[in-house]
Amino acid sequence: MTLKEIIFLVEEDPEGGYTAQSWGINAIFTQGDTLDQLKKNIKDALSCHYDSPKEIPECIRLHIVREERLAYG
């Protein structure tokens, strides 16, 4: 069965750059120094993970999480 979409949780790495981990049944993890590099690495990781290009989900959704702190007072 081919998935229609795959979702990646994207976070800023404390040491610099970004990390991406897929949600759901697929355990795919990658990283990149920039968001553009991360997107390329996600496509490369999908190519490595799936046996055939036809198995790769049509939609790759990125859920980008950014932590900010706000001081009160």
PDB file of N, CA, C and O in Angstrom:
ATOM      1  N   MET A   1       0.839  -1.186   0.000  1.00  0.00           N
ATOM      2  CA  MET A   1       0.000   0.000   0.000  1.00  0.00           C
ATOM      3  C   MET A   1       0.885   1.250   0.000  1.00  0.00           C
ATOM      4  O   MET A   1       1.790   1.367   0.826  1.00  0.00           O
ATOM      5  N   THR A   2       0.633   2.161  -0.899  1.00  0.00           N
ATOM      6  CA  THR A   2       1.398   3.396  -0.999  1.00  0.00           C
ATOM      7  C   THR A   2       0.715   4.492  -0.196  1.00  0.00           C
ATOM      8  O   THR A   2      -0.489   4.714  -0.324  1.00  0.00           O
ATOM      9  N   LEU A   3       1.497   5.173   0.633  1.00  0.00           N
ATOM     10  CA  LEU A   3       0.971   6.293   1.406  1.00  0.00           C
ATOM     11  C   LEU A   3       0.788   7.498   0.490  1.00  0.00           C
ATOM     12  O   LEU A   3       1.567   7.708  -0.439  1.00  0.00           O
ATOM     13  N   LYS A   4      -0.249   8.288   0.762  1.00  0.00           N
ATOM     14  CA  LYS A   4      -0.486   9.499  -0.019  1.00  0.00           C
ATOM     15  C   LYS A   4       0.400  10.658   0.444  1.00  0.00           C
ATOM     16  O   LYS A   4       0.811  11.500  -0.355  1.00  0.00           O
ATOM     17  N   GLU A   5       0.689  10.684   1.772  1.00  0.00           N
ATOM     18  CA  GLU A   5       1.545  11.755   2.288  1.00  0.00           C
ATOM     19  C   GLU A   5       2.360  11.242   3.463  1.00  0.00           C
ATOM     20  O   GLU A   5       2.002  10.268   4.125  1.00  0.00           O
ATOM     21  N   ILE A   6       3.459  11.926   3.694  1.00  0.00           N
ATOM     22  CA  ILE A   6       4.301  11.642   4.844  1.00  0.00           C
ATOM     23  C   ILE A   6       4.592  12.969   5.524  1.00  0.00           C
ATOM     24  O   ILE A   6       4.791  13.988   4.862  1.00  0.00           O
ATOM     25  N   ILE A   7       4.614  12.949   6.850  1.00  0.00           N
ATOM     26  CA  ILE A   7       4.816  14.174   7.628  1.00  0.00           C
ATOM     27  C   ILE A   7       6.140  14.070   8.378  1.00  0.00           C
ATOM     28  O   ILE A   7       6.438  13.053   9.004  1.00  0.00           O
ATOM     29  N   PHE A   8       6.919  15.131   8.301  1.00  0.00           N
ATOM     30  CA  PHE A   8       8.172  15.217   9.036  1.00  0.00           C
ATOM     31  C   PHE A   8       8.072  16.324  10.085  1.00  0.00           C
ATOM     32  O   PHE A   8       7.594  17.423   9.801  1.00  0.00           O
ATOM     33  N   LEU A   9       8.522  16.023  11.284  1.00  0.00           N
ATOM     34  CA  LEU A   9       8.660  17.020  12.339  1.00  0.00           C
ATOM     35  C   LEU A   9      10.042  17.635  12.173  1.00  0.00           C
ATOM     36  O   LEU A   9      11.053  16.942  12.289  1.00  0.00           O
ATOM     37  N   VAL A  10      10.087  18.938  11.903  1.00  0.00           N
ATOM     38  CA  VAL A  10      11.343  19.654  11.683  1.00  0.00           C
ATOM     39  C   VAL A  10      11.604  20.548  12.892  1.00  0.00           C
ATOM     40  O   VAL A  10      10.740  21.322  13.304  1.00  0.00           O
ATOM     41  N   GLU A  11      12.811  20.430  13.455  1.00  0.00           N
ATOM     42  CA  GLU A  11      13.188  21.240  14.606  1.00  0.00           C
ATOM     43  C   GLU A  11      14.568  21.840  14.385  1.00  0.00           C
ATOM     44  O   GLU A  11      15.400  21.277  13.674  1.00  0.00           O
ATOM     45  N   GLU A  12      14.795  22.984  15.001  1.00  0.00           N
ATOM     46  CA  GLU A  12      16.127  23.569  14.988  1.00  0.00           C
ATOM     47  C   GLU A  12      17.013  22.745  15.916  1.00  0.00           C
ATOM     48  O   GLU A  12      16.614  22.421  17.034  1.00  0.00           O
ATOM     49  N   ASP A  13      18.207  22.408  15.453  1.00  0.00           N
ATOM     50  CA  ASP A  13      19.158  21.645  16.256  1.00  0.00           C
ATOM     51  C   ASP A  13      19.912  22.626  17.154  1.00  0.00           C
ATOM     52  O   ASP A  13      20.389  23.652  16.668  1.00  0.00           O
ATOM     53  N   PRO A  14      20.030  22.337  18.447  1.00  0.00           N
ATOM     54  CA  PRO A  14      20.757  23.247  19.346  1.00  0.00           C
ATOM     55  C   PRO A  14      22.204  23.481  18.912  1.00  0.00           C
ATOM     56  O   PRO A  14      22.785  24.517  19.234  1.00  0.00           O
ATOM     57  N   GLU A  15      22.788  22.530  18.188  1.00  0.00           N
ATOM     58  CA  GLU A  15      24.171  22.666  17.725  1.00  0.00           C
ATOM     59  C   GLU A  15      24.257  23.350  16.362  1.00  0.00           C
ATOM     60  O   GLU A  15      25.348  23.518  15.817  1.00  0.00           O
ATOM     61  N   GLY A  16      23.104  23.743  15.813  1.00  0.00           N
ATOM     62  CA  GLY A  16      23.052  24.413  14.514  1.00  0.00           C
ATOM     63  C   GLY A  16      22.371  23.554  13.477  1.00  0.00           C
ATOM     64  O   GLY A  16      22.439  22.327  13.541  1.00  0.00           O
ATOM     65  N   GLY A  17      21.725  24.174  12.536  1.00  0.00           N
ATOM     66  CA  GLY A  17      21.030  23.461  11.476  1.00  0.00           C
ATOM     67  C   GLY A  17      19.666  22.975  11.916  1.00  0.00           C
ATOM     68  O   GLY A  17      19.071  23.507  12.853  1.00  0.00           O
ATOM     69  N   TYR A  18      19.177  21.954  11.226  1.00  0.00           N
ATOM     70  CA  TYR A  18      17.827  21.443  11.446  1.00  0.00           C
ATOM     71  C   TYR A  18      17.833  19.917  11.416  1.00  0.00           C
ATOM     72  O   TYR A  18      18.681  19.298  10.773  1.00  0.00           O
ATOM     73  N   THR A  19      16.872  19.323  12.122  1.00  0.00           N
ATOM     74  CA  THR A  19      16.653  17.887  12.064  1.00  0.00           C
ATOM     75  C   THR A  19      15.224  17.633  11.597  1.00  0.00           C
ATOM     76  O   THR A  19      14.338  18.465  11.796  1.00  0.00           O
ATOM     77  N   ALA A  20      15.009  16.484  10.980  1.00  0.00           N
ATOM     78  CA  ALA A  20      13.672  16.104  10.525  1.00  0.00           C
ATOM     79  C   ALA A  20      13.465  14.618  10.818  1.00  0.00           C
ATOM     80  O   ALA A  20      14.313  13.784  10.500  1.00  0.00           O
ATOM     81  N   GLN A  21      12.327  14.306  11.428  1.00  0.00           N
ATOM     82  CA  GLN A  21      11.978  12.924  11.731  1.00  0.00           C
ATOM     83  C   GLN A  21      10.554  12.674  11.270  1.00  0.00           C
ATOM     84  O   GLN A  21       9.652  13.467  11.539  1.00  0.00           O
ATOM     85  N   SER A  22      10.362  11.561  10.572  1.00  0.00           N
ATOM     86  CA  SER A  22       9.023  11.271  10.059  1.00  0.00           C
ATOM     87  C   SER A  22       8.109  10.821  11.180  1.00  0.00           C
ATOM     88  O   SER A  22       8.549  10.201  12.148  1.00  0.00           O
ATOM     89  N   TRP A  23       6.817  11.144  11.036  1.00  0.00           N
ATOM     90  CA  TRP A  23       5.787  10.683  11.962  1.00  0.00           C
ATOM     91  C   TRP A  23       5.186   9.419  11.407  1.00  0.00           C
ATOM     92  O   TRP A  23       5.194   9.195  10.197  1.00  0.00           O
ATOM     93  N   GLY A  24       4.668   8.598  12.280  1.00  0.00           N
ATOM     94  CA  GLY A  24       3.957   7.405  11.822  1.00  0.00           C
ATOM     95  C   GLY A  24       4.833   6.178  11.799  1.00  0.00           C
ATOM     96  O   GLY A  24       5.770   6.039  12.585  1.00  0.00           O
ATOM     97  N   ILE A  25       4.502   5.281  10.871  1.00  0.00           N
ATOM     98  CA  ILE A  25       5.145   3.966  10.863  1.00  0.00           C
ATOM     99  C   ILE A  25       6.552   3.978  10.284  1.00  0.00           C
ATOM    100  O   ILE A  25       7.319   3.051  10.542  1.00  0.00           O
ATOM    101  N   ASN A  26       6.907   4.970   9.530  1.00  0.00           N
ATOM    102  CA  ASN A  26       8.228   5.043   8.907  1.00  0.00           C
ATOM    103  C   ASN A  26       9.208   5.754   9.829  1.00  0.00           C
ATOM    104  O   ASN A  26       8.952   6.876  10.264  1.00  0.00           O
ATOM    105  N   ALA A  27      10.321   5.109  10.126  1.00  0.00           N
ATOM    106  CA  ALA A  27      11.340   5.716  10.974  1.00  0.00           C
ATOM    107  C   ALA A  27      12.427   6.308  10.084  1.00  0.00           C
ATOM    108  O   ALA A  27      13.439   5.667   9.801  1.00  0.00           O
ATOM    109  N   ILE A  28      12.195   7.548   9.648  1.00  0.00           N
ATOM    110  CA  ILE A  28      13.148   8.221   8.765  1.00  0.00           C
ATOM    111  C   ILE A  28      13.642   9.466   9.496  1.00  0.00           C
ATOM    112  O   ILE A  28      12.841  10.264   9.984  1.00  0.00           O
ATOM    113  N   PHE A  29      14.962   9.629   9.570  1.00  0.00           N
ATOM    114  CA  PHE A  29      15.569  10.762  10.248  1.00  0.00           C
ATOM    115  C   PHE A  29      16.671  11.318   9.360  1.00  0.00           C
ATOM    116  O   PHE A  29      17.431  10.565   8.751  1.00  0.00           O
ATOM    117  N   THR A  30      16.750  12.658   9.291  1.00  0.00           N
ATOM    118  CA  THR A  30      17.834  13.293   8.547  1.00  0.00           C
ATOM    119  C   THR A  30      18.075  14.684   9.135  1.00  0.00           C
ATOM    120  O   THR A  30      17.333  15.139  10.005  1.00  0.00           O
ATOM    121  N   GLN A  31      19.108  15.342   8.651  1.00  0.00           N
ATOM    122  CA  GLN A  31      19.435  16.680   9.136  1.00  0.00           C
ATOM    123  C   GLN A  31      20.068  17.491   8.017  1.00  0.00           C
ATOM    124  O   GLN A  31      20.465  16.949   6.986  1.00  0.00           O
ATOM    125  N   GLY A  32      20.155  18.801   8.235  1.00  0.00           N
ATOM    126  CA  GLY A  32      20.772  19.687   7.252  1.00  0.00           C
ATOM    127  C   GLY A  32      21.156  21.002   7.897  1.00  0.00           C
ATOM    128  O   GLY A  32      20.571  21.401   8.904  1.00  0.00           O
ATOM    129  N   ASP A  33      22.137  21.675   7.321  1.00  0.00           N
ATOM    130  CA  ASP A  33      22.605  22.950   7.865  1.00  0.00           C
ATOM    131  C   ASP A  33      21.606  24.079   7.622  1.00  0.00           C
ATOM    132  O   ASP A  33      21.502  25.005   8.426  1.00  0.00           O
ATOM    133  N   THR A  34      20.875  24.001   6.514  1.00  0.00           N
ATOM    134  CA  THR A  34      19.868  25.009   6.177  1.00  0.00           C
ATOM    135  C   THR A  34      18.556  24.292   5.855  1.00  0.00           C
ATOM    136  O   THR A  34      18.540  23.073   5.681  1.00  0.00           O
ATOM    137  N   LEU A  35      17.460  25.043   5.778  1.00  0.00           N
ATOM    138  CA  LEU A  35      16.184  24.425   5.410  1.00  0.00           C
ATOM    139  C   LEU A  35      16.231  23.869   3.988  1.00  0.00           C
ATOM    140  O   LEU A  35      15.662  22.810   3.723  1.00  0.00           O
ATOM    141  N   ASP A  36      16.900  24.567   3.071  1.00  0.00           N
ATOM    142  CA  ASP A  36      17.022  24.064   1.703  1.00  0.00           C
ATOM    143  C   ASP A  36      17.806  22.756   1.665  1.00  0.00           C
ATOM    144  O   ASP A  36      17.428  21.823   0.956  1.00  0.00           O
ATOM    145  N   GLN A  37      18.897  22.687   2.426  1.00  0.00           N
ATOM    146  CA  GLN A  37      19.687  21.457   2.490  1.00  0.00           C
ATOM    147  C   GLN A  37      18.885  20.344   3.146  1.00  0.00           C
ATOM    148  O   GLN A  37      18.966  19.191   2.721  1.00  0.00           O
ATOM    149  N   LEU A  38      18.111  20.673   4.175  1.00  0.00           N
ATOM    150  CA  LEU A  38      17.278  19.679   4.850  1.00  0.00           C
ATOM    151  C   LEU A  38      16.245  19.096   3.884  1.00  0.00           C
ATOM    152  O   LEU A  38      16.026  17.885   3.867  1.00  0.00           O
ATOM    153  N   LYS A  39      15.613  19.949   3.084  1.00  0.00           N
ATOM    154  CA  LYS A  39      14.617  19.467   2.116  1.00  0.00           C
ATOM    155  C   LYS A  39      15.248  18.504   1.116  1.00  0.00           C
ATOM    156  O   LYS A  39      14.646  17.487   0.770  1.00  0.00           O
ATOM    157  N   LYS A  40      16.449  18.816   0.653  1.00  0.00           N
ATOM    158  CA  LYS A  40      17.157  17.915  -0.260  1.00  0.00           C
ATOM    159  C   LYS A  40      17.470  16.598   0.446  1.00  0.00           C
ATOM    160  O   LYS A  40      17.314  15.527  -0.139  1.00  0.00           O
ATOM    161  N   ASN A  41      17.911  16.675   1.697  1.00  0.00           N
ATOM    162  CA  ASN A  41      18.253  15.470   2.441  1.00  0.00           C
ATOM    163  C   ASN A  41      17.023  14.612   2.736  1.00  0.00           C
ATOM    164  O   ASN A  41      17.123  13.386   2.785  1.00  0.00           O
ATOM    165  N   ILE A  42      15.864  15.246   2.934  1.00  0.00           N
ATOM    166  CA  ILE A  42      14.624  14.481   3.131  1.00  0.00           C
ATOM    167  C   ILE A  42      14.310  13.683   1.870  1.00  0.00           C
ATOM    168  O   ILE A  42      13.967  12.504   1.953  1.00  0.00           O
ATOM    169  N   LYS A  43      14.426  14.312   0.710  1.00  0.00           N
ATOM    170  CA  LYS A  43      14.172  13.598  -0.548  1.00  0.00           C
ATOM    171  C   LYS A  43      15.163  12.450  -0.730  1.00  0.00           C
ATOM    172  O   LYS A  43      14.782  11.365  -1.171  1.00  0.00           O
ATOM    173  N   ASP A  44      16.436  12.684  -0.390  1.00  0.00           N
ATOM    174  CA  ASP A  44      17.439  11.625  -0.480  1.00  0.00           C
ATOM    175  C   ASP A  44      17.112  10.477   0.477  1.00  0.00           C
ATOM    176  O   ASP A  44      17.240   9.307   0.116  1.00  0.00           O
ATOM    177  N   ALA A  45      16.686  10.817   1.703  1.00  0.00           N
ATOM    178  CA  ALA A  45      16.344   9.792   2.692  1.00  0.00           C
ATOM    179  C   ALA A  45      15.151   8.962   2.239  1.00  0.00           C
ATOM    180  O   ALA A  45      15.119   7.750   2.452  1.00  0.00           O
ATOM    181  N   LEU A  46      14.167   9.612   1.614  1.00  0.00           N
ATOM    182  CA  LEU A  46      13.012   8.882   1.097  1.00  0.00           C
ATOM    183  C   LEU A  46      13.434   7.923  -0.015  1.00  0.00           C
ATOM    184  O   LEU A  46      12.939   6.799  -0.082  1.00  0.00           O
ATOM    185  N   SER A  47      14.341   8.357  -0.881  1.00  0.00           N
ATOM    186  CA  SER A  47      14.837   7.500  -1.952  1.00  0.00           C
ATOM    187  C   SER A  47      15.552   6.278  -1.397  1.00  0.00           C
ATOM    188  O   SER A  47      15.455   5.188  -1.962  1.00  0.00           O
ATOM    189  N   CYS A  48      16.271   6.455  -0.292  1.00  0.00           N
ATOM    190  CA  CYS A  48      16.973   5.335   0.338  1.00  0.00           C
ATOM    191  C   CYS A  48      16.009   4.409   1.082  1.00  0.00           C
ATOM    192  O   CYS A  48      16.205   3.194   1.105  1.00  0.00           O
ATOM    193  N   HIS A  49      14.980   4.978   1.681  1.00  0.00           N
ATOM    194  CA  HIS A  49      14.054   4.210   2.521  1.00  0.00           C
ATOM    195  C   HIS A  49      13.127   3.312   1.703  1.00  0.00           C
ATOM    196  O   HIS A  49      12.861   2.174   2.089  1.00  0.00           O
ATOM    197  N   TYR A  50      12.638   3.821   0.580  1.00  0.00           N
ATOM    198  CA  TYR A  50      11.680   3.076  -0.237  1.00  0.00           C
ATOM    199  C   TYR A  50      12.397   2.331  -1.357  1.00  0.00           C
ATOM    200  O   TYR A  50      13.368   2.831  -1.925  1.00  0.00           O
ATOM    201  N   ASP A  51      11.914   1.141  -1.667  1.00  0.00           N
ATOM    202  CA  ASP A  51      12.531   0.306  -2.694  1.00  0.00           C
ATOM    203  C   ASP A  51      12.304   0.850  -4.103  1.00  0.00           C
ATOM    204  O   ASP A  51      13.132   0.659  -4.994  1.00  0.00           O
ATOM    205  N   SER A  52      11.183   1.523  -4.289  1.00  0.00           N
ATOM    206  CA  SER A  52      10.825   2.019  -5.622  1.00  0.00           C
ATOM    207  C   SER A  52      10.339   3.461  -5.510  1.00  0.00           C
ATOM    208  O   SER A  52       9.679   3.816  -4.533  1.00  0.00           O
ATOM    209  N   PRO A  53      10.660   4.294  -6.499  1.00  0.00           N
ATOM    210  CA  PRO A  53      10.148   5.667  -6.484  1.00  0.00           C
ATOM    211  C   PRO A  53       8.623   5.738  -6.455  1.00  0.00           C
ATOM    212  O   PRO A  53       8.065   6.719  -5.965  1.00  0.00           O
ATOM    213  N   LYS A  54       7.939   4.712  -6.971  1.00  0.00           N
ATOM    214  CA  LYS A  54       6.483   4.683  -6.973  1.00  0.00           C
ATOM    215  C   LYS A  54       5.908   4.548  -5.560  1.00  0.00           C
ATOM    216  O   LYS A  54       4.750   4.891  -5.325  1.00  0.00           O
ATOM    217  N   GLU A  55       6.719   4.047  -4.619  1.00  0.00           N
ATOM    218  CA  GLU A  55       6.266   3.865  -3.237  1.00  0.00           C
ATOM    219  C   GLU A  55       6.354   5.158  -2.418  1.00  0.00           C
ATOM    220  O   GLU A  55       5.717   5.271  -1.370  1.00  0.00           O
ATOM    221  N   ILE A  56       7.129   6.119  -2.883  1.00  0.00           N
ATOM    222  CA  ILE A  56       7.329   7.362  -2.137  1.00  0.00           C
ATOM    223  C   ILE A  56       6.032   8.169  -2.153  1.00  0.00           C
ATOM    224  O   ILE A  56       5.446   8.378  -3.215  1.00  0.00           O
ATOM    225  N   PRO A  57       5.579   8.626  -0.974  1.00  0.00           N
ATOM    226  CA  PRO A  57       4.338   9.412  -0.916  1.00  0.00           C
ATOM    227  C   PRO A  57       4.404  10.641  -1.824  1.00  0.00           C
ATOM    228  O   PRO A  57       5.456  11.261  -1.983  1.00  0.00           O
ATOM    229  N   GLU A  58       3.264  10.973  -2.410  1.00  0.00           N
ATOM    230  CA  GLU A  58       3.179  12.123  -3.321  1.00  0.00           C
ATOM    231  C   GLU A  58       3.379  13.445  -2.586  1.00  0.00           C
ATOM    232  O   GLU A  58       3.954  14.382  -3.140  1.00  0.00           O
ATOM    233  N   CYS A  59       2.910  13.525  -1.349  1.00  0.00           N
ATOM    234  CA  CYS A  59       2.973  14.764  -0.578  1.00  0.00           C
ATOM    235  C   CYS A  59       3.930  14.592   0.601  1.00  0.00           C
ATOM    236  O   CYS A  59       3.796  13.663   1.398  1.00  0.00           O
ATOM    237  N   ILE A  60       4.886  15.494   0.695  1.00  0.00           N
ATOM    238  CA  ILE A  60       5.809  15.522   1.832  1.00  0.00           C
ATOM    239  C   ILE A  60       5.485  16.779   2.617  1.00  0.00           C
ATOM    240  O   ILE A  60       5.713  17.893   2.145  1.00  0.00           O
ATOM    241  N   ARG A  61       4.954  16.595   3.812  1.00  0.00           N
ATOM    242  CA  ARG A  61       4.538  17.729   4.637  1.00  0.00           C
ATOM    243  C   ARG A  61       5.582  17.957   5.729  1.00  0.00           C
ATOM    244  O   ARG A  61       6.003  17.017   6.402  1.00  0.00           O
ATOM    245  N   LEU A  62       5.994  19.215   5.897  1.00  0.00           N
ATOM    246  CA  LEU A  62       6.961  19.573   6.936  1.00  0.00           C
ATOM    247  C   LEU A  62       6.249  20.356   8.035  1.00  0.00           C
ATOM    248  O   LEU A  62       5.664  21.411   7.790  1.00  0.00           O
ATOM    249  N   HIS A  63       6.312  19.818   9.241  1.00  0.00           N
ATOM    250  CA  HIS A  63       5.748  20.503  10.406  1.00  0.00           C
ATOM    251  C   HIS A  63       6.940  21.118  11.140  1.00  0.00           C
ATOM    252  O   HIS A  63       7.660  20.423  11.857  1.00  0.00           O
ATOM    253  N   ILE A  64       7.143  22.426  10.956  1.00  0.00           N
ATOM    254  CA  ILE A  64       8.335  23.098  11.476  1.00  0.00           C
ATOM    255  C   ILE A  64       8.030  23.688  12.854  1.00  0.00           C
ATOM    256  O   ILE A  64       7.128  24.510  13.014  1.00  0.00           O
ATOM    257  N   VAL A  65       8.807  23.245  13.842  1.00  0.00           N
ATOM    258  CA  VAL A  65       8.640  23.688  15.218  1.00  0.00           C
ATOM    259  C   VAL A  65       9.827  24.567  15.580  1.00  0.00           C
ATOM    260  O   VAL A  65      10.983  24.203  15.360  1.00  0.00           O
ATOM    261  N   ARG A  66       9.523  25.718  16.134  1.00  0.00           N
ATOM    262  CA  ARG A  66      10.583  26.641  16.548  1.00  0.00           C
ATOM    263  C   ARG A  66      10.286  27.088  17.958  1.00  0.00           C
ATOM    264  O   ARG A  66       9.204  27.607  18.233  1.00  0.00           O
ATOM    265  N   GLU A  67      11.217  26.898  18.840  1.00  0.00           N
ATOM    266  CA  GLU A  67      11.023  27.290  20.232  1.00  0.00           C
ATOM    267  C   GLU A  67      11.550  28.697  20.451  1.00  0.00           C
ATOM    268  O   GLU A  67      12.662  29.035  20.046  1.00  0.00           O
ATOM    269  N   GLU A  68      10.725  29.514  21.104  1.00  0.00           N
ATOM    270  CA  GLU A  68      11.139  30.854  21.504  1.00  0.00           C
ATOM    271  C   GLU A  68      10.784  31.035  22.955  1.00  0.00           C
ATOM    272  O   GLU A  68       9.785  30.498  23.433  1.00  0.00           O
ATOM    273  N   ARG A  69      11.592  31.783  23.648  1.00  0.00           N
ATOM    274  CA  ARG A  69      11.304  32.086  25.062  1.00  0.00           C
ATOM    275  C   ARG A  69      10.962  33.557  25.196  1.00  0.00           C
ATOM    276  O   ARG A  69      11.545  34.417  24.536  1.00  0.00           O
ATOM    277  N   LEU A  70      10.023  33.814  26.049  1.00  0.00           N
ATOM    278  CA  LEU A  70       9.553  35.179  26.277  1.00  0.00           C
ATOM    279  C   LEU A  70       9.638  35.448  27.776  1.00  0.00           C
ATOM    280  O   LEU A  70       9.073  34.708  28.581  1.00  0.00           O
ATOM    281  N   ALA A  71      10.337  36.495  28.136  1.00  0.00           N
ATOM    282  CA  ALA A  71      10.427  36.872  29.544  1.00  0.00           C
ATOM    283  C   ALA A  71       9.264  37.774  29.899  1.00  0.00           C
ATOM    284  O   ALA A  71       8.915  38.676  29.137  1.00  0.00           O
ATOM    285  N   TYR A  72       8.679  37.540  31.020  1.00  0.00           N
ATOM    286  CA  TYR A  72       7.580  38.369  31.496  1.00  0.00           C
ATOM    287  C   TYR A  72       8.106  39.268  32.606  1.00  0.00           C
ATOM    288  O   TYR A  72       8.614  38.798  33.623  1.00  0.00           O
ATOM    289  N   GLY A  73       7.974  40.551  32.390  1.00  0.00           N
ATOM    290  CA  GLY A  73       8.368  41.495  33.447  1.00  0.00           C
ATOM    291  C   GLY A  73       9.622  42.247  33.179  1.00  0.00           C
ATOM    292  O   GLY A  73      10.040  43.063  34.000  1.00  0.00           O
TER     293      GLY A  73
END
